[in-house]
């Protein structure tokens, strides 16, 4: 199977690179307007519509309208789903693998006819390992204001697992069906810390809208949370690879809608749920597992906490605050999260060489 990993490189922005990013963003927003005004359906149709016009109007080479159409169409689709006005706010540029070259630390990009941009990139040991690995192939390149992201891909042979392991994720921990627990309380601590900082900053600079916008972006906060989840996901995948485990995850949808205003939860509780990056941890596990050949499967999370994994009894009266409960049918004492992880594991359908326990009920 084909697996992809995105690797970030640093670079020092110049007036030329900023001009490139601004031109690309301008073209993307123009393409979005064309797509909406003319009701164009599909990336290929949008590409054919703008190709000649954009080459002449913006003075760029042929590859740019193709990349612009791809980015613009993805933005239109995403914003239609969320019912928002589609627009490209961030400075960025994307290009296919065939159109750029990377010679050690020099990235070469076409821009205008007869003109190429040579951008020195900075990297460490981690990035160097990808550049020197001859088994890897390079995919598209994405450039933002101070970072260049290159996609590397390879054909990975899937590991035939011996057993499956279910993973239940909550605010404070990630619990595996084999009993392993990973503490995630650091995520909530970081959100609380930066929330207090923002509140203090807003009280001292209540009238300075420019500073408030800059401070509210939360890039430092997001970076630290992502870095912490990166360490946790790496440990989970490494353990699964060494033990030849398949990972079974929940299809997490609608969590924030369940915790909207008026559901009886406190404001602070709703804020924590709104900020908690549930999908980020799963995304990191998924792509790292794919890179190492570990199989991943998603199953429905319905009733996983309320179904006894010993006898199948459904405890419909179980409250969210009850972290442990006694099954009235078989008398088993059940940890809420571990019980959910076991039920998640049993709903997985990945074929394993080891013995698989019977499936859990999903009523």
Secondary structure, DSSP 4 states (H G I P E B T S, - for coil): -EEEEEEEEEE---HHHHHHHHHHHHHHHHHHHHHHHTT--SHHHHHHHHHHHHHHHH-B-HHHHHHHHHHHHHHHHHHHHHT------S--EEE-GGGEEEETTEEEEE-BTT-EEEEEEE--HHHHHHHH-TT-EEEEEEE-SSEEEEEEEEE-PPP--SEEEEEEE-SSEEEETTS-EEE-HHHHHHHHHHHHHHHHHHHHSTT-HHHHHHHHT-HHHHHHHHHHHHHHHHHHHHHHHHHTEEEEEE---SHHHHTSTTSS--HHHHHHHHH--HHHHHHHHHHHHHHHT--EEEE--TTTTTB-TTT--B-TT--TT-SEEE-TTT--EEEHHHHHHHHHHHH-----SS--PPPPP--
